[in-house]
Amino acid sequence: MTLLLFIIVLMVGGLLAWVVSQWSNLLSRWISLVALMLDLILGIIIWMQDYSGAIDTWITKYSHAWIPSFGISFSLALDGLSLLMLLLTFFLGIFAVLISWNEIKERVGFFHFNLLWVLAGITGVFLTMDLFLFYFFWEVMLIPMYFLIGIWGHENRRYAAFKFFIFTQASGLLMLLAILGLYFIHGNQTGTYTFDYFQLLGTTFTAGTGLLLMLGFLAAFVVKLPVVPFHTWLPDAHSQAPTAGSLILAGLLLKTGAYGLIRFVIPLFPGAAHEIAPWAMLLGVIGILYGASLAFGQTDLKRLVAYTSVSHMGFVILGVFAFNQLAMQGVVMQMITHGISTGALFILAGVLYERIHTRDITAMGGFWNKAPFMGTVALVFVLASLGLPGLGNFVAEFLTLIGTWQSSPVLTIFATIGIVFATAYSLRIMQKVFLGKPTSDKAVSDLSLREKIILIPLVVSIIWLGLFPQPIFNTVKQIIANQFTTEQITPISTSENGDK
């Protein structure tokens, strides 16, 4: 029941926040904050009990028949990977509530309802082990995020919201077709029609059928990740979303695509995934270079940070399809560190917008003298984005590149060039926003106490992940190792050190 509680707390909290806003917007905000804090505390308790390195199976499971005549069950399960993703969800969710504390002044209750329900959908995606239920939660994420962008966004919010909806809904329907295909094929083979993940793992296909089904799943995940050329919704959604929406998009929604690759694509379709691996890795490298080059050319601060996400998520698809344990550990670290560092950059962009009412970096400059604490925090996350040793992003990208080298040295070299590009666009943020001569006389106050409470834990987290990443590795190392048994996947690399 603990797993069910994670979701119920958020859904009930969202409904309560909506209802009580008729009397008090402040109470609505506090209900949202308390709901997320309860979930985070519960997740930390589970992690402290189980992260020691012994997690090689599922920590806990919950299953209850939902529509048994169609083989649909309310099936949830938690392992080290999903536990880390849940902790990231609740951690960033708390800051999403705090950063919107003063920013959202209209329809506050409905805002917090949508915020908590999109987080509930994300939580369900990370927990569910029934493919029908997985698709249900996949759609639960979509509708509240559409409202967050479309109602509380900026000047072109409706266009951005519709574009986000169309891309996500269309790719999600392709995944639904693939889920149904998998359901009927398994039923024809075994006589048991079920959406249960654990039973579907044993389904066998012809090469062509497996490839088609995998592409259906892949469509949903690469759009959400996003992978070039399916990324065009992301800069618009980020630039138009409220700060909390951008934080959820960058920190969490993109991670559901990466999680889907690891949890569903690779285990369910190992042969087909191996077949397309070189092309998938190539798309990852293209995304790294293309996203970095476009980021450097942006003048809108939020679009700039959005394109850095396209670049950083290229490392995810590169590492996943390298079929290497080191690369996969790097992918998990990248999911966590990118959520923290890029989420923090969007928070800083929102903080600046509240003060000067523009996202144009050409209208900024010289803010360090006016807001030195803000500049120091920004410097930490800019350095994290470019992969400075000692910060979490370096560990993620370093492991990914080492693992990928064993599969494709050429692609690894090009991916490394992307890190050089990252230095250019990251330092450009500092130069245009905080250094140089002031381009306007607008007053820029330093971070408030509430903003410091948000950003200081993020700074501590990204430094801790860079200096002491071992707890993260302990949590997922055995789970990743289990994916690379000879019964499941034959790694691309056949060298003696391929599995180390």
C-alpha positions in Angstrom: 0.0 0.0 0.0 3.0 2.3 0.4 3.3 2.6 -3.4 -0.4 3.4 -3.8 0.0 6.0 -1.1 2.6 7.9 -3.1 0.0 8.6 -5.8 -3.0 9.0 -3.5 -1.3 11.7 -1.5 -0.7 13.8 -4.6 -4.1 13.3 -6.1 -6.0 14.0 -2.9 -3.7 16.9 -2.1 -4.4 18.4 -5.5 -8.2 18.2 -5.0 -7.9 19.7 -1.5 -5.8 22.5 -2.8 -8.4 23.3 -5.5 -11.3 23.2 -3.0 -9.8 25.3 -0.2 -8.6 28.0 -2.6 -12.2 29.3 -2.5 -11.4 30.5 1.0 -7.6 30.8 1.1 -4.9 30.7 -1.6 -2.3 30.5 1.1 -3.8 27.3 2.5 -3.9 25.9 -1.0 -0.2 26.4 -1.4 0.6 24.9 2.0 -1.5 21.8 1.2 0.5 21.2 -2.0 3.8 21.7 -0.2 2.9 19.4 2.7 1.7 16.6 0.3 5.0 16.6 -1.6 7.0 16.8 1.6 5.1 13.7 3.0 5.9 11.8 -0.2 9.6 12.9 -0.1 10.0 11.8 3.5 8.4 8.4 2.8 10.7 7.9 -0.2 13.8 8.9 1.8 12.8 6.4 4.5 12.6 3.6 1.9 15.9 4.7 0.4 17.8 4.8 3.6 16.6 1.2 4.4 17.4 -0.3 1.0 20.0 1.6 -0.9 23.0 -0.2 0.5 23.7 -2.1 -2.7 21.5 -5.1 -2.0 18.8 -3.9 -4.3 18.9 -6.5 -7.0 15.2 -7.2 -7.3 12.0 -5.3 -6.5 11.9 -3.5 -3.1 8.1 -3.9 -2.9 5.1 -4.6 -5.1 1.4 -3.9 -5.0 -1.2 -5.6 -7.3 -4.9 -5.5 -7.3 -7.2 -6.8 -10.1 -8.8 -3.8 -11.9 -10.5 -5.2 -15.1 -9.6 -8.9 -14.9 -11.7 -9.9 -17.9 -9.2 -7.9 -20.0 -6.1 -8.8 -18.0 -5.8 -5.3 -16.6 -4.5 -4.9 -13.0 -3.5 -2.0 -10.8 0.0 -3.2 -10.6 2.8 -1.1 -9.0 6.4 -2.0 -8.2 9.4 -0.2 -6.8 13.1 -0.9 -7.5 16.2 1.2 -7.2 15.8 3.0 -10.5 12.1 3.9 -9.9 13.0 4.9 -6.3 15.6 7.4 -7.5 13.2 8.8 -10.0 10.5 9.2 -7.3 12.9 11.0 -5.0 13.8 13.4 -7.8 10.1 13.9 -8.6 9.1 14.9 -5.0 12.3 16.9 -4.5 11.8 19.1 -7.5 8.0 19.2 -7.0 8.6 20.9 -3.6 10.6 23.6 -5.4 7.9 23.9 -8.1 5.4 24.9 -5.4 7.8 27.3 -3.7 8.9 29.1 -6.9 5.3 29.7 -7.8 4.4 31.0 -4.4 4.3 34.6 -5.5 4.4 34.1 -9.3 0.9 32.6 -9.6 -1.8 35.0 -8.5 -4.8 33.9 -10.5 -6.7 30.6 -10.2 -4.2 29.5 -7.5 -6.2 26.4 -6.5 -6.6 25.1 -10.0 -2.9 25.7 -10.6 -1.9 23.6 -7.7 -4.4 20.9 -8.7 -2.8 20.6 -12.1 0.7 20.8 -10.6 0.1 17.9 -8.2 -1.8 15.8 -10.7 1.0 16.1 -13.3 3.4 14.9 -10.5 1.0 12.1 -9.7 1.0 11.1 -13.3 4.8 11.1 -13.4 4.8 9.1 -10.1 2.5 6.5 -11.7 4.7 6.2 -14.8 7.7 5.4 -12.6 5.8 2.8 -10.6 3.3 1.0 -12.8 4.0 -2.5 -14.0 0.8 -2.9 -16.1 1.1 -1.5 -19.6 -2.5 -0.4 -19.8 -2.0 1.4 -16.5 1.3 2.8 -17.8 -0.5 4.4 -20.7 -3.2 5.8 -18.4 -0.6 7.6 -16.3 1.2 8.7 -19.4 -2.0 10.5 -20.4 -2.5 11.8 -16.9 0.8 13.7 -17.3 -0.4 15.3 -20.5 -3.6 17.1 -19.6 -2.5 19.0 -16.5 0.7 20.1 -18.2 -1.3 21.4 -21.1 -3.3 23.5 -18.7 -0.2 24.7 -16.8 1.3 26.0 -20.1 -2.0 27.2 -21.7 -3.4 29.1 -18.7 -0.4 30.4 -16.7 2.1 30.7 -19.5 3.4 33.8 -21.3 2.4 35.6 -24.5 2.3 32.6 -26.9 1.1 30.1 -24.4 -1.8 28.7 -26.4 0.4 27.9 -29.4 3.0 26.2 -27.2 0.4 24.3 -25.3 -1.3 23.0 -28.4 2.0 22.0 -29.9 3.0 20.1 -26.8 -0.3 18.4 -26.7 -0.2 17.3 -30.4 3.3 16.0 -30.3 2.8 14.1 -27.0 -0.7 12.8 -27.8 0.2 11.6 -31.3 3.3 9.7 -30.2 1.4 8.3 -27.2 -1.3 6.8 -29.5 1.5 5.0 -31.4 2.6 3.5 -28.1 -0.9 2.5 -27.3 -1.1 0.6 -30.6 2.2 -1.1 -29.8 0.9 -2.0 -26.3 -2.2 -3.6 -27.9 -0.1 -5.5 -30.4 2.0 -6.9 -27.6 -1.1 -7.8 -25.7 -2.6 -9.8 -28.5 0.6 -11.5 -29.6 1.3 -12.7 -26.1 -2.3 -13.8 -25.8 -2.1 -15.8 -29.0 1.1 -17.5 -27.9 0.2 -18.3 -24.3 -3.6 -18.2 -24.1 -3.3 -15.6 -21.4 -4.3 -12.1 -22.4 -2.6 -9.7 -20.0 -1.0 -6.3 -19.8 1.3 -7.4 -16.9 4.9 -6.3 -17.5 6.5 -9.3 -16.0 4.5 -11.8 -18.1 5.0 -9.8 -21.3 8.8 -9.9 -20.8 8.8 -13.5 -22.1 7.0 -12.7 -25.3 8.8 -13.8 -28.5 8.4 -12.1 -31.9 9.6 -12.4 -35.4 12.3 -9.8 -36.2 9.9 -7.6 -38.2 7.1 -7.7 -35.6 9.5 -6.9 -32.8 10.9 -4.0 -34.6 7.4 -2.5 -35.4 6.2 -2.9 -31.8 9.4 -1.4 -30.4 9.1 1.6 -32.8 5.7 2.3 -31.3 7.1 2.5 -27.8 10.1 4.4 -29.1 7.9 7.0 -30.7 6.5 8.1 -27.4 9.8 8.0 -25.6 11.9 9.9 -28.1 9.3 12.7 -28.4 9.2 13.1 -24.7 13.0 12.9 -24.3 13.2 14.7 -26.8 15.4 13.4 -29.6 16.2 15.4 -32.8 14.2 15.8 -35.0 11.2 15.3 -32.7 12.3 18.1 -30.3 10.6 21.2 -31.8 7.8 21.3 -29.2 10.3 21.7 -26.3 11.7 25.2 -26.8 8.2 26.6 -27.3 6.8 24.8 -24.3 9.8 25.9 -22.1 9.8 29.5 -23.2 6.0 29.9 -22.7 5.5 27.9 -19.5 5.5 29.4 -16.0 8.6 28.8 -14.0 7.2 25.8 -12.2 6.0 24.4 -15.5 9.5 24.7 -17.0 11.0 23.1 -13.9 8.6 20.1 -14.2 9.2 19.8 -17.9 13.0 19.9 -17.8 13.5 18.1 -14.5 10.8 15.4 -14.7 8.8 15.0 -17.8 11.8 14.5 -20.0 13.0 11.8 -17.7 9.9 9.7 -18.3 11.1 9.3 -21.8 14.5 8.1 -20.6 12.9 5.9 -18.0 10.7 4.3 -20.7 13.8 3.4 -22.8 15.4 1.7 -19.9 12.3 0.0 -18.4 10.4 -1.0 -21.5 12.2 -0.7 -24.8 15.4 -2.6 -23.8 13.9 -5.4 -21.7 10.8 -6.0 -23.9 12.6 -5.8 -27.3 16.3 -6.6 -26.8 16.8 -7.9 -30.3 15.1 -5.0 -32.1 16.8 -2.5 -29.8 20.2 -4.1 -30.6 19.4 -3.8 -34.3 18.7 -0.1 -34.2 21.4 0.8 -31.7 23.9 2.3 -34.1 21.2 4.6 -35.6 19.9 5.5 -32.2 23.4 6.4 -30.9 23.9 8.5 -34.1 20.7 10.4 -33.3 22.0 11.0 -29.8 25.2 12.5 -31.1 23.3 14.7 -33.6 21.2 15.9 -30.7 24.2 16.7 -28.6 25.8 18.8 -31.3 22.7 20.3 -32.8 21.2 21.3 -29.4 24.5 22.9 -28.3 24.9 24.9 -31.5 21.3 26.2 -31.3 21.6 27.0 -27.6 24.6 29.2 -28.4 22.6 31.2 -30.9 19.6 32.0 -28.7 18.8 35.4 -27.2 15.8 34.2 -25.2 17.2 32.9 -21.9 14.6 30.2 -21.5 14.9 29.0 -25.1 18.7 28.9 -24.6 18.3 26.6 -21.5 15.7 24.6 -23.4 18.1 23.8 -26.2 20.7 22.8 -23.6 18.2 20.1 -22.6 18.1 18.8 -26.1 21.9 18.5 -26.1 22.1 16.9 -22.6 19.4 14.4 -23.4 21.4 13.3 -26.4 23.8 11.7 -23.9 20.8 9.7 -22.5 19.9 8.0 -25.8 23.6 7.6 -26.6 24.3 5.8 -23.3 21.1 3.6 -23.3 21.9 2.1 -26.7 25.6 1.6 -26.0 24.5 -1.6 -24.1 27.1 -1.1 -21.5 26.8 -1.0 -17.7 29.1 2.0 -17.3 27.1 4.0 -19.9 23.8 3.0 -18.3 25.1 4.2 -14.9 26.0 7.5 -16.6 22.5 7.7 -18.0 20.9 7.3 -14.6 23.2 10.0 -13.2 22.4 12.2 -16.2 18.7 11.9 -15.6 19.2 13.1 -12.0 21.9 15.7 -12.4 20.2 17.3 -15.5 16.9 17.5 -13.6 18.7 19.4 -10.8 21.0 21.7 -12.8 18.7 22.6 -15.7 15.8 22.9 -13.4 17.8 25.4 -11.4 18.7 27.4 -14.5 15.0 27.7 -15.3 14.3 28.8 -11.8 17.0 31.5 -12.2 15.4 32.5 -15.5 12.1 32.9 -13.8 13.6 34.9 -10.9 15.2 37.3 -13.4 11.9 37.6 -15.4 10.0 38.6 -12.2 12.5 41.4 -11.7 13.1 42.8 -15.2 10.1 41.4 -17.2 12.2 40.2 -20.1 14.0 37.0 -21.2 16.2 38.7 -23.7 19.8 38.3 -22.7 20.8 41.2 -24.9 18.9 43.4 -22.5 20.8 42.1 -19.5 24.3 42.4 -18.3 26.3 43.5 -15.2 23.9 41.8 -12.8 26.7 40.4 -10.7 27.3 43.7 -9.0 23.6 44.1 -8.3 22.9 40.5 -7.2 26.1 38.8 -6.3 24.4 35.9 -4.5 22.3 35.2 -7.5 25.4 35.4 -9.7 27.3 32.9 -7.5 24.4 30.4 -7.7 24.1 30.8 -11.4 27.8 30.2 -11.8 27.5 26.9 -10.0 24.8 25.6 -12.3 26.4 27.0 -15.5 29.6 25.2 -14.6 27.6 22.1 -13.9 26.0 22.4 -17.3 29.4 22.5 -19.0 30.5 19.4 -17.1 33.0 20.8 -14.6 34.7 18.1 -12.5 33.4 18.1 -9.0 29.8 18.6 -10.0 27.3 15.9 -10.7 26.9 16.5 -14.5 30.6 15.6 -15.0 30.2 12.2 -13.4 27.2 11.5 -15.6 28.8 12.5 -18.9 32.2 10.9 -18.0 30.7 7.5 -17.3 28.5 7.7 -20.4 31.4 8.5 -22.7 33.6 5.8 -21.1 30.9 3.2 -21.7 30.1 4.5 -25.2 33.7 4.3 -26.2 33.6 0.5 -25.9 30.7 0.4 -28.4 31.6 3.2 -30.9 34.8 5.3 -30.5 33.9 7.5 -33.4 30.6 8.6 -32.0 32.2 9.0 -28.6 34.7 11.5 -30.1 31.8 13.6 -31.6 29.9 13.5 -28.4 32.9 14.8 -26.6 33.0 17.7 -29.0 29.5 18.5 -27.8 31.0 19.1 -24.3 33.3 21.7 -25.8 30.2 23.4 -27.3 28.6 23.2 -23.9 31.4 25.3 -22.5 30.6 28.0 -25.1 26.9 28.3 -24.5 27.2 28.0 -20.7 29.8 30.7 -20.4 27.7 32.9 -22.7 25.0 32.8 -20.1 27.4 34.2 -17.5 28.9 36.8 -19.8 25.6 38.2 -21.2 23.6 38.1 -18.0 25.9 38.7 -15.0 29.2 40.1 -16.4 30.0 42.9 -18.8 28.5 46.4 -18.8 24.9 46.9 -17.7 22.6 47.5 -20.7 19.8 48.9 -18.7 19.1 50.9 -15.5 16.5 48.4 -14.2 16.9 47.6 -10.5 17.7 43.9 -9.9 17.4 42.8 -6.3 19.3 39.8 -5.0 17.7 36.5 -4.1 15.0 36.7 -1.4 14.9 34.3 1.5 12.4 32.1 -0.2 14.5 31.9 -3.4 17.6 31.1 -1.3 15.6 28.2 0.4 14.9 26.9 -3.1 18.3 27.3 -4.7 20.7 26.4 -1.9 19.5 22.8 -1.6 19.9 22.4 -5.4 23.5 23.8 -5.1 24.2 21.3 -2.3 22.7 18.5 -4.3 24.7 19.0 -7.5 27.9 19.3 -5.5 27.1 16.2 -3.4 26.4 14.2 -6.6 29.7 15.3 -8.0 31.8 14.4 -5.0 29.9 11.5 -3.5 27.9 9.7 -6.3 28.4 6.2 -4.8 24.9 6.1 -3.1 23.3 6.5 -6.5 25.5 3.8 -8.0 24.7 1.5 -5.1 21.0 1.9 -5.7 21.0 0.9 -9.3 24.2 -1.1 -10.0 22.7 -4.5 -9.5 19.5 -3.6 -11.4 21.6 -2.4 -14.4 23.8 -5.5 -14.1 20.7 -7.7 -14.4 19.8 -6.1 -17.7 23.1 -7.2 -19.2 22.9 -10.9 -18.5 23.5 -13.1 -21.5 19.9 -14.3 -21.4 18.6 -10.7 -22.1 21.1 -8.7 -24.1 24.3 -9.4 -26.0 26.4 -6.2 -25.6 27.6 -4.6 -28.8 31.1 -4.7 -27.5 32.7 -8.1 -27.4 35.9 -7.0 -25.8 37.1 -8.5 -22.6 36.3 -5.3 -20.7 32.9 -4.8 -22.4 30.9 -5.5 -19.2 33.1 -3.9 -16.6 
